[in-house]
Amino acid sequence: MRDELNEPLGFLSGAAAAPPAGRWRTAGRAVLAAAALAAAIGLVTLARRDAPLDGEPYAVAKVEVAPAPSGPAAPDVTASVHEAAAPPIASADQVEAASGVKVTRPGGGGPPNARIIDVERALADRLNAAPDPRLIETSRTGSLPRVGADGARPFEVYARPVLLDPKLKAGAPRIALMVGGLGLNAEGAEAAIAKLPGAVTLGFAPYGAGIEERAAEARAAGHETALQAPMEDFSDGTGEPGPHTLKTSASDADNLDSLRWLLSRFAGYVAVVNHLGGKFTADTRELTPVLTEIAARGLGYLDDGASPRSVAPDVAAALAMPSARADVVIDANPTPEAIEAALARLLDRARERGSAIGVASASPMSVELLARWTNGLESKGVALVPLSALMSPSAQTNP
């Protein structure tokens, strides 16, 4: 019987089995097949060991480098690519136009020009902090300036350093500017602080809200500051310039009390400047106690030069206090032509005598013209210096 049980796996039994020779041929073929398989596995193993891509097919190509062409030099493709990738720097106007963003500035102006910042000079522009605890006296009207126990004076501690352009010749003429009237108009103060060079001294009236903040902003921007004290003028029917005006009709005690109220309005100023005062500054007896008090507190005094009858330069000289008299009132006639002419006189005076002081108001037109004029001052061979630099006790007072 032939079935899977008696003849498993296709092997025949009994008479039906294959002859011995057939079985050997079958076995021989099996051995050869096994040997061929082993050889194939060995070849694959060797191929994988020597192949850098783990047996993945790859090809090797030989690249020929062509010799450089003869004749004119070939263009520098790399340079051309670099030039195309880095176009010339556009102006601020072009950058804004390309951005698609419209920038609206006060007054309709364009973007500012590029500025070169001299870090060393900028650091030197920093003024000493105010108020300095050494230079403060507490009073019923507020904090008053005073000379410190170590002899330090507000005039020196709060002064701006003199920074001269190294390109200027030794002994170059010097000009100081004092722009006053700040403190009453916040916008006017901001414009003067921002537009005028730090070497311009700014004078603050003792009235108005936020005067302490405006004065601190001015000093933070590098501006030396001065206090404008209202003084009695020759009456023109308009009344007093403001509360606590110094008067010829008041007693010395009352004037000193008013002066101390004025001095306590803000901190950090180097000098007191008269506001009006044609009548008061012409009276030696009334003026002397006031200037004595100012000198005793370590401050300087500037006569604004508006009154030819002022005796302030003589009184200040007798007290050996830092003082000066302005040479030119720049905007006494507030027209562009008159201001330009006044600035020309100021420049001539500086060249004739070596130095000159100009005073002006913080009106928008005056600030704009002064900003433009001071920008080109050094190119004329003249140095712009803070007011305190021309107010030493030994400085010659102007006739």
Secondary structure, 3 states (H helix, E strand, C coil): CCCCCCCHHHCCCHHHCCCHHHHHHHHHHHHHHHHHHHHHHHHHHHHHHHCCCCCCCCCCCCCCCCCCCCCCCCCCHHHHHHHHHCCCCCCHHHHHHHHCCCCCCHHHCCCCCCCCCCHHHHHHCCCCCCCCHHHEEEECCEEEECCCCCCCCHHHHCCCCCCCCCCCCCCCCEEEEEEEEECCCHHHHHHHHHHCCCCCEEEECCCCCCHHHHHHHHHHCCCCEEEEEEECCCCCCCCCCCCCCECCCCCHHHHHHHHHHHHCCCCCCCEEEEEECCCHHHCHHHHHHHHHHHHHCCCEEEECCCCCCCCHHHHHHHHCCCEEECCEECCCCCCHHHHHHHHHHHHHHHHHHCEEEEEEECCHHHHHHHHHHHHCCHHHCCEEECHHHHCCCCCCCCC
